[in-house]
Structures are given as C-alpha cells and as structure tokens.
Amino acid sequence: MAKKHSFIKGLATGVLGASAAVAGAVYAVKKNIIDPEEEKAAFIEENRKKAARRRVTR
C-alpha cells in the first residue's frame, strides 16, 4: 500500500510541475511576443488617428 501511495504522490507532483512549466512558458511567450505586438499595433493606430486629425485641420 505504501508504494501505491508514493506513486500517486509522485504522479501528482509531476503533473503539477509540468502544469507550472507550461503555464510559465505561456506567460513568457505572452509577455515577450504577444504584448509588444499589441503595443506596436496600438501605437501605429494612434499615429494614424493623429495624422487624420492633422489632415482635417489644414
């Protein structure tokens, strides 16, 4: 019975560790790839709006 209990604890620890690793990888990709792209797109859109306002005022 002790071996079965030990196996279940080890399996649970492995699953939790793997889940944490996947979550960390997803977070890192989001912070390093996705967020900068969204910020760049927002910056470009803001510049388009500013340019459109300048064209209207002239």
HTML snippet that shows the backbone in 3Dmol.js (N, CA, C, O; Angstrom):
<script src="https://3Dmol.org/build/3Dmol-min.js"></script>
<div id="view" style="width:600px;height:400px;position:relative"></div>
<script>
const pdb = `
ATOM      1  N   MET A   1       0.827  -1.191   0.000  1.00  0.00           N
ATOM      2  CA  MET A   1       0.000   0.000   0.000  1.00  0.00           C
ATOM      3  C   MET A   1       0.871   1.256   0.000  1.00  0.00           C
ATOM      4  O   MET A   1       0.506   2.263  -0.607  1.00  0.00           O
ATOM      5  N   ALA A   2       2.016   1.202   0.674  1.00  0.00           N
ATOM      6  CA  ALA A   2       2.878   2.376   0.754  1.00  0.00           C
ATOM      7  C   ALA A   2       3.426   2.753  -0.617  1.00  0.00           C
ATOM      8  O   ALA A   2       3.580   3.934  -0.929  1.00  0.00           O
ATOM      9  N   LYS A   3       3.722   1.732  -1.443  1.00  0.00           N
ATOM     10  CA  LYS A   3       4.250   2.031  -2.770  1.00  0.00           C
ATOM     11  C   LYS A   3       3.197   2.710  -3.646  1.00  0.00           C
ATOM     12  O   LYS A   3       3.514   3.615  -4.417  1.00  0.00           O
ATOM     13  N   LYS A   4       1.958   2.273  -3.524  1.00  0.00           N
ATOM     14  CA  LYS A   4       0.886   2.875  -4.310  1.00  0.00           C
ATOM     15  C   LYS A   4       0.683   4.335  -3.924  1.00  0.00           C
ATOM     16  O   LYS A   4       0.494   5.195  -4.784  1.00  0.00           O
ATOM     17  N   HIS A   5       0.724   4.604  -2.627  1.00  0.00           N
ATOM     18  CA  HIS A   5       0.576   5.971  -2.139  1.00  0.00           C
ATOM     19  C   HIS A   5       1.731   6.835  -2.631  1.00  0.00           C
ATOM     20  O   HIS A   5       1.532   7.986  -3.021  1.00  0.00           O
ATOM     21  N   SER A   6       2.925   6.281  -2.612  1.00  0.00           N
ATOM     22  CA  SER A   6       4.104   7.011  -3.065  1.00  0.00           C
ATOM     23  C   SER A   6       4.005   7.310  -4.560  1.00  0.00           C
ATOM     24  O   SER A   6       4.363   8.398  -5.010  1.00  0.00           O
ATOM     25  N   PHE A   7       3.518   6.338  -5.318  1.00  0.00           N
ATOM     26  CA  PHE A   7       3.357   6.536  -6.753  1.00  0.00           C
ATOM     27  C   PHE A   7       2.363   7.655  -7.040  1.00  0.00           C
ATOM     28  O   PHE A   7       2.611   8.493  -7.907  1.00  0.00           O
ATOM     29  N   ILE A   8       1.255   7.678  -6.331  1.00  0.00           N
ATOM     30  CA  ILE A   8       0.228   8.700  -6.550  1.00  0.00           C
ATOM     31  C   ILE A   8       0.777  10.083  -6.202  1.00  0.00           C
ATOM     32  O   ILE A   8       0.531  11.051  -6.920  1.00  0.00           O
ATOM     33  N   LYS A   9       1.520  10.171  -5.096  1.00  0.00           N
ATOM     34  CA  LYS A   9       2.120  11.468  -4.746  1.00  0.00           C
ATOM     35  C   LYS A   9       3.103  11.919  -5.809  1.00  0.00           C
ATOM     36  O   LYS A   9       3.131  13.093  -6.178  1.00  0.00           O
ATOM     37  N   GLY A  10       3.913  10.987  -6.304  1.00  0.00           N
ATOM     38  CA  GLY A  10       4.882  11.327  -7.347  1.00  0.00           C
ATOM     39  C   GLY A  10       4.208  11.751  -8.632  1.00  0.00           C
ATOM     40  O   GLY A  10       4.637  12.702  -9.286  1.00  0.00           O
ATOM     41  N   LEU A  11       3.153  11.042  -8.991  1.00  0.00           N
ATOM     42  CA  LEU A  11       2.404  11.391 -10.194  1.00  0.00           C
ATOM     43  C   LEU A  11       1.783  12.772 -10.059  1.00  0.00           C
ATOM     44  O   LEU A  11       1.855  13.581 -10.983  1.00  0.00           O
ATOM     45  N   ALA A  12       1.169  13.045  -8.904  1.00  0.00           N
ATOM     46  CA  ALA A  12       0.560  14.354  -8.680  1.00  0.00           C
ATOM     47  C   ALA A  12       1.609  15.460  -8.728  1.00  0.00           C
ATOM     48  O   ALA A  12       1.372  16.519  -9.308  1.00  0.00           O
ATOM     49  N   THR A  13       2.759  15.218  -8.123  1.00  0.00           N
ATOM     50  CA  THR A  13       3.845  16.207  -8.146  1.00  0.00           C
ATOM     51  C   THR A  13       4.316  16.455  -9.579  1.00  0.00           C
ATOM     52  O   THR A  13       4.566  17.596  -9.967  1.00  0.00           O
ATOM     53  N   GLY A  14       4.436  15.387 -10.355  1.00  0.00           N
ATOM     54  CA  GLY A  14       4.862  15.525 -11.747  1.00  0.00           C
ATOM     55  C   GLY A  14       3.854  16.302 -12.580  1.00  0.00           C
ATOM     56  O   GLY A  14       4.230  17.150 -13.390  1.00  0.00           O
ATOM     57  N   VAL A  15       2.586  16.014 -12.382  1.00  0.00           N
ATOM     58  CA  VAL A  15       1.542  16.722 -13.131  1.00  0.00           C
ATOM     59  C   VAL A  15       1.540  18.198 -12.762  1.00  0.00           C
ATOM     60  O   VAL A  15       1.439  19.060 -13.635  1.00  0.00           O
ATOM     61  N   LEU A  16       1.651  18.491 -11.463  1.00  0.00           N
ATOM     62  CA  LEU A  16       1.683  19.892 -11.040  1.00  0.00           C
ATOM     63  C   LEU A  16       2.923  20.607 -11.580  1.00  0.00           C
ATOM     64  O   LEU A  16       2.844  21.754 -12.019  1.00  0.00           O
ATOM     65  N   GLY A  17       4.051  19.931 -11.545  1.00  0.00           N
ATOM     66  CA  GLY A  17       5.283  20.536 -12.067  1.00  0.00           C
ATOM     67  C   GLY A  17       5.190  20.814 -13.553  1.00  0.00           C
ATOM     68  O   GLY A  17       5.600  21.879 -14.015  1.00  0.00           O
ATOM     69  N   ALA A  18       4.654  19.863 -14.307  1.00  0.00           N
ATOM     70  CA  ALA A  18       4.502  20.049 -15.748  1.00  0.00           C
ATOM     71  C   ALA A  18       3.510  21.175 -16.039  1.00  0.00           C
ATOM     72  O   ALA A  18       3.727  21.985 -16.940  1.00  0.00           O
ATOM     73  N   SER A  19       2.431  21.219 -15.277  1.00  0.00           N
ATOM     74  CA  SER A  19       1.450  22.297 -15.465  1.00  0.00           C
ATOM     75  C   SER A  19       2.068  23.660 -15.192  1.00  0.00           C
ATOM     76  O   SER A  19       1.820  24.621 -15.920  1.00  0.00           O
ATOM     77  N   ALA A  20       2.868  23.738 -14.148  1.00  0.00           N
ATOM     78  CA  ALA A  20       3.532  25.000 -13.821  1.00  0.00           C
ATOM     79  C   ALA A  20       4.511  25.397 -14.916  1.00  0.00           C
ATOM     80  O   ALA A  20       4.625  26.575 -15.252  1.00  0.00           O
ATOM     81  N   ALA A  21       5.214  24.420 -15.473  1.00  0.00           N
ATOM     82  CA  ALA A  21       6.166  24.716 -16.545  1.00  0.00           C
ATOM     83  C   ALA A  21       5.444  25.228 -17.792  1.00  0.00           C
ATOM     84  O   ALA A  21       5.898  26.181 -18.425  1.00  0.00           O
ATOM     85  N   VAL A  22       4.336  24.604 -18.139  1.00  0.00           N
ATOM     86  CA  VAL A  22       3.565  25.044 -19.310  1.00  0.00           C
ATOM     87  C   VAL A  22       2.997  26.440 -19.072  1.00  0.00           C
ATOM     88  O   VAL A  22       3.042  27.290 -19.961  1.00  0.00           O
ATOM     89  N   ALA A  23       2.462  26.679 -17.874  1.00  0.00           N
ATOM     90  CA  ALA A  23       1.916  28.000 -17.565  1.00  0.00           C
ATOM     91  C   ALA A  23       3.011  29.066 -17.630  1.00  0.00           C
ATOM     92  O   ALA A  23       2.775  30.164 -18.135  1.00  0.00           O
ATOM     93  N   GLY A  24       4.187  28.755 -17.131  1.00  0.00           N
ATOM     94  CA  GLY A  24       5.299  29.698 -17.194  1.00  0.00           C
ATOM     95  C   GLY A  24       5.713  29.988 -18.623  1.00  0.00           C
ATOM     96  O   GLY A  24       6.018  31.132 -18.962  1.00  0.00           O
ATOM     97  N   ALA A  25       5.729  28.961 -19.467  1.00  0.00           N
ATOM     98  CA  ALA A  25       6.100  29.158 -20.868  1.00  0.00           C
ATOM     99  C   ALA A  25       5.064  30.022 -21.584  1.00  0.00           C
ATOM    100  O   ALA A  25       5.421  30.910 -22.359  1.00  0.00           O
ATOM    101  N   VAL A  26       3.799  29.766 -21.329  1.00  0.00           N
ATOM    102  CA  VAL A  26       2.737  30.564 -21.955  1.00  0.00           C
ATOM    103  C   VAL A  26       2.839  32.018 -21.512  1.00  0.00           C
ATOM    104  O   VAL A  26       2.697  32.927 -22.330  1.00  0.00           O
ATOM    105  N   TYR A  27       3.081  32.243 -20.230  1.00  0.00           N
ATOM    106  CA  TYR A  27       3.218  33.599 -19.708  1.00  0.00           C
ATOM    107  C   TYR A  27       4.410  34.305 -20.355  1.00  0.00           C
ATOM    108  O   TYR A  27       4.314  35.473 -20.731  1.00  0.00           O
ATOM    109  N   ALA A  28       5.533  33.596 -20.485  1.00  0.00           N
ATOM    110  CA  ALA A  28       6.727  34.196 -21.077  1.00  0.00           C
ATOM    111  C   ALA A  28       6.489  34.569 -22.536  1.00  0.00           C
ATOM    112  O   ALA A  28       6.903  35.640 -22.979  1.00  0.00           O
ATOM    113  N   VAL A  29       5.831  33.701 -23.275  1.00  0.00           N
ATOM    114  CA  VAL A  29       5.540  33.998 -24.681  1.00  0.00           C
ATOM    115  C   VAL A  29       4.618  35.207 -24.780  1.00  0.00           C
ATOM    116  O   VAL A  29       4.808  36.072 -25.635  1.00  0.00           O
ATOM    117  N   LYS A  30       3.634  35.263 -23.917  1.00  0.00           N
ATOM    118  CA  LYS A  30       2.706  36.404 -23.934  1.00  0.00           C
ATOM    119  C   LYS A  30       3.438  37.702 -23.648  1.00  0.00           C
ATOM    120  O   LYS A  30       3.233  38.698 -24.341  1.00  0.00           O
ATOM    121  N   LYS A  31       4.293  37.699 -22.629  1.00  0.00           N
ATOM    122  CA  LYS A  31       4.995  38.928 -22.250  1.00  0.00           C
ATOM    123  C   LYS A  31       6.026  39.350 -23.287  1.00  0.00           C
ATOM    124  O   LYS A  31       6.216  40.546 -23.510  1.00  0.00           O
ATOM    125  N   ASN A  32       6.694  38.395 -23.925  1.00  0.00           N
ATOM    126  CA  ASN A  32       7.795  38.729 -24.820  1.00  0.00           C
ATOM    127  C   ASN A  32       7.414  38.842 -26.283  1.00  0.00           C
ATOM    128  O   ASN A  32       8.136  39.477 -27.051  1.00  0.00           O
ATOM    129  N   ILE A  33       6.302  38.246 -26.695  1.00  0.00           N
ATOM    130  CA  ILE A  33       5.943  38.256 -28.111  1.00  0.00           C
ATOM    131  C   ILE A  33       4.603  38.937 -28.346  1.00  0.00           C
ATOM    132  O   ILE A  33       4.505  39.839 -29.179  1.00  0.00           O
ATOM    133  N   ILE A  34       3.578  38.518 -27.629  1.00  0.00           N
ATOM    134  CA  ILE A  34       2.222  38.994 -27.919  1.00  0.00           C
ATOM    135  C   ILE A  34       2.019  40.435 -27.470  1.00  0.00           C
ATOM    136  O   ILE A  34       1.535  41.257 -28.249  1.00  0.00           O
ATOM    137  N   ASP A  35       2.376  40.758 -26.234  1.00  0.00           N
ATOM    138  CA  ASP A  35       2.162  42.117 -25.725  1.00  0.00           C
ATOM    139  C   ASP A  35       2.901  43.179 -26.538  1.00  0.00           C
ATOM    140  O   ASP A  35       2.297  44.199 -26.869  1.00  0.00           O
ATOM    141  N   PRO A  36       4.187  42.988 -26.878  1.00  0.00           N
ATOM    142  CA  PRO A  36       4.855  44.011 -27.700  1.00  0.00           C
ATOM    143  C   PRO A  36       4.178  44.220 -29.062  1.00  0.00           C
ATOM    144  O   PRO A  36       4.114  45.347 -29.555  1.00  0.00           O
ATOM    145  N   GLU A  37       3.677  43.143 -29.666  1.00  0.00           N
ATOM    146  CA  GLU A  37       2.983  43.292 -30.951  1.00  0.00           C
ATOM    147  C   GLU A  37       1.705  44.111 -30.787  1.00  0.00           C
ATOM    148  O   GLU A  37       1.390  44.952 -31.630  1.00  0.00           O
ATOM    149  N   GLU A  38       0.972  43.866 -29.706  1.00  0.00           N
ATOM    150  CA  GLU A  38      -0.253  44.632 -29.467  1.00  0.00           C
ATOM    151  C   GLU A  38       0.062  46.097 -29.189  1.00  0.00           C
ATOM    152  O   GLU A  38      -0.655  46.987 -29.645  1.00  0.00           O
ATOM    153  N   GLU A  39       1.132  46.348 -28.441  1.00  0.00           N
ATOM    154  CA  GLU A  39       1.529  47.729 -28.161  1.00  0.00           C
ATOM    155  C   GLU A  39       1.931  48.440 -29.451  1.00  0.00           C
ATOM    156  O   GLU A  39       1.590  49.605 -29.653  1.00  0.00           O
ATOM    157  N   LYS A  40       2.651  47.742 -30.318  1.00  0.00           N
ATOM    158  CA  LYS A  40       3.072  48.332 -31.588  1.00  0.00           C
ATOM    159  C   LYS A  40       1.857  48.658 -32.449  1.00  0.00           C
ATOM    160  O   LYS A  40       1.795  49.722 -33.065  1.00  0.00           O
ATOM    161  N   ALA A  41       0.894  47.741 -32.493  1.00  0.00           N
ATOM    162  CA  ALA A  41      -0.324  47.979 -33.276  1.00  0.00           C
ATOM    163  C   ALA A  41      -1.099  49.169 -32.722  1.00  0.00           C
ATOM    164  O   ALA A  41      -1.626  49.975 -33.489  1.00  0.00           O
ATOM    165  N   ALA A  42      -1.172  49.286 -31.403  1.00  0.00           N
ATOM    166  CA  ALA A  42      -1.875  50.421 -30.795  1.00  0.00           C
ATOM    167  C   ALA A  42      -1.141  51.722 -31.103  1.00  0.00           C
ATOM    168  O   ALA A  42      -1.781  52.742 -31.361  1.00  0.00           O
ATOM    169  N   PHE A  43       0.183  51.705 -31.080  1.00  0.00           N
ATOM    170  CA  PHE A  43       0.985  52.890 -31.396  1.00  0.00           C
ATOM    171  C   PHE A  43       0.746  53.325 -32.837  1.00  0.00           C
ATOM    172  O   PHE A  43       0.576  54.513 -33.111  1.00  0.00           O
ATOM    173  N   ILE A  44       0.732  52.364 -33.753  1.00  0.00           N
ATOM    174  CA  ILE A  44       0.506  52.683 -35.165  1.00  0.00           C
ATOM    175  C   ILE A  44      -0.895  53.258 -35.358  1.00  0.00           C
ATOM    176  O   ILE A  44      -1.075  54.232 -36.088  1.00  0.00           O
ATOM    177  N   GLU A  45      -1.881  52.655 -34.704  1.00  0.00           N
ATOM    178  CA  GLU A  45      -3.261  53.150 -34.827  1.00  0.00           C
ATOM    179  C   GLU A  45      -3.386  54.575 -34.284  1.00  0.00           C
ATOM    180  O   GLU A  45      -4.076  55.410 -34.870  1.00  0.00           O
ATOM    181  N   GLU A  46      -2.714  54.848 -33.160  1.00  0.00           N
ATOM    182  CA  GLU A  46      -2.755  56.197 -32.580  1.00  0.00           C
ATOM    183  C   GLU A  46      -2.118  57.204 -33.533  1.00  0.00           C
ATOM    184  O   GLU A  46      -2.621  58.318 -33.683  1.00  0.00           O
ATOM    185  N   ASN A  47      -1.025  56.825 -34.173  1.00  0.00           N
ATOM    186  CA  ASN A  47      -0.389  57.719 -35.141  1.00  0.00           C
ATOM    187  C   ASN A  47      -1.288  57.971 -36.340  1.00  0.00           C
ATOM    188  O   ASN A  47      -1.307  59.080 -36.873  1.00  0.00           O
ATOM    189  N   ARG A  48      -2.034  56.958 -36.773  1.00  0.00           N
ATOM    190  CA  ARG A  48      -2.980  57.155 -37.883  1.00  0.00           C
ATOM    191  C   ARG A  48      -4.061  58.156 -37.494  1.00  0.00           C
ATOM    192  O   ARG A  48      -4.433  59.021 -38.288  1.00  0.00           O
ATOM    193  N   LYS A  49      -4.559  58.034 -36.276  1.00  0.00           N
ATOM    194  CA  LYS A  49      -5.589  58.967 -35.810  1.00  0.00           C
ATOM    195  C   LYS A  49      -5.045  60.393 -35.762  1.00  0.00           C
ATOM    196  O   LYS A  49      -5.723  61.336 -36.169  1.00  0.00           O
ATOM    197  N   LYS A  50      -3.818  60.547 -35.264  1.00  0.00           N
ATOM    198  CA  LYS A  50      -3.206  61.878 -35.196  1.00  0.00           C
ATOM    199  C   LYS A  50      -3.032  62.457 -36.598  1.00  0.00           C
ATOM    200  O   LYS A  50      -3.305  63.635 -36.828  1.00  0.00           O
ATOM    201  N   ALA A  51      -2.578  61.627 -37.529  1.00  0.00           N
ATOM    202  CA  ALA A  51      -2.376  62.098 -38.905  1.00  0.00           C
ATOM    203  C   ALA A  51      -3.706  62.498 -39.533  1.00  0.00           C
ATOM    204  O   ALA A  51      -3.777  63.487 -40.261  1.00  0.00           O
ATOM    205  N   ALA A  52      -4.745  61.744 -39.258  1.00  0.00           N
ATOM    206  CA  ALA A  52      -6.063  62.085 -39.807  1.00  0.00           C
ATOM    207  C   ALA A  52      -6.549  63.406 -39.233  1.00  0.00           C
ATOM    208  O   ALA A  52      -7.138  64.211 -39.954  1.00  0.00           O
ATOM    209  N   ARG A  53      -6.315  63.642 -37.957  1.00  0.00           N
ATOM    210  CA  ARG A  53      -6.723  64.930 -37.364  1.00  0.00           C
ATOM    211  C   ARG A  53      -5.936  66.075 -37.978  1.00  0.00           C
ATOM    212  O   ARG A  53      -6.492  67.149 -38.207  1.00  0.00           O
ATOM    213  N   ARG A  54      -4.656  65.869 -38.247  1.00  0.00           N
ATOM    214  CA  ARG A  54      -3.843  66.922 -38.852  1.00  0.00           C
ATOM    215  C   ARG A  54      -4.349  67.233 -40.256  1.00  0.00           C
ATOM    216  O   ARG A  54      -4.391  68.397 -40.654  1.00  0.00           O
ATOM    217  N   ARG A  55      -4.731  66.206 -41.007  1.00  0.00           N
ATOM    218  CA  ARG A  55      -5.237  66.446 -42.374  1.00  0.00           C
ATOM    219  C   ARG A  55      -6.540  67.243 -42.331  1.00  0.00           C
ATOM    220  O   ARG A  55      -6.773  68.086 -43.197  1.00  0.00           O
ATOM    221  N   VAL A  56      -7.371  66.994 -41.359  1.00  0.00           N
ATOM    222  CA  VAL A  56      -8.664  67.684 -41.261  1.00  0.00           C
ATOM    223  C   VAL A  56      -8.464  69.146 -40.877  1.00  0.00           C
ATOM    224  O   VAL A  56      -9.187  70.011 -41.371  1.00  0.00           O
ATOM    225  N   THR A  57      -7.510  69.437 -40.017  1.00  0.00           N
ATOM    226  CA  THR A  57      -7.335  70.811 -39.529  1.00  0.00           C
ATOM    227  C   THR A  57      -6.695  71.718 -40.577  1.00  0.00           C
ATOM    228  O   THR A  57      -6.806  72.939 -40.466  1.00  0.00           O
ATOM    229  N   ARG A  58      -6.038  71.171 -41.574  1.00  0.00           N
ATOM    230  CA  ARG A  58      -5.378  72.003 -42.582  1.00  0.00           C
ATOM    231  C   ARG A  58      -6.291  72.494 -43.642  1.00  0.00           C
ATOM    232  O   ARG A  58      -5.857  73.204 -44.549  1.00  0.00           O
TER     233      ARG A  58
END
`;
const viewer = $3Dmol.createViewer("view");
viewer.addModel(pdb, "pdb");
viewer.setStyle({}, {cartoon: {color: "spectrum"}});
viewer.zoomTo();
viewer.render();
</script>
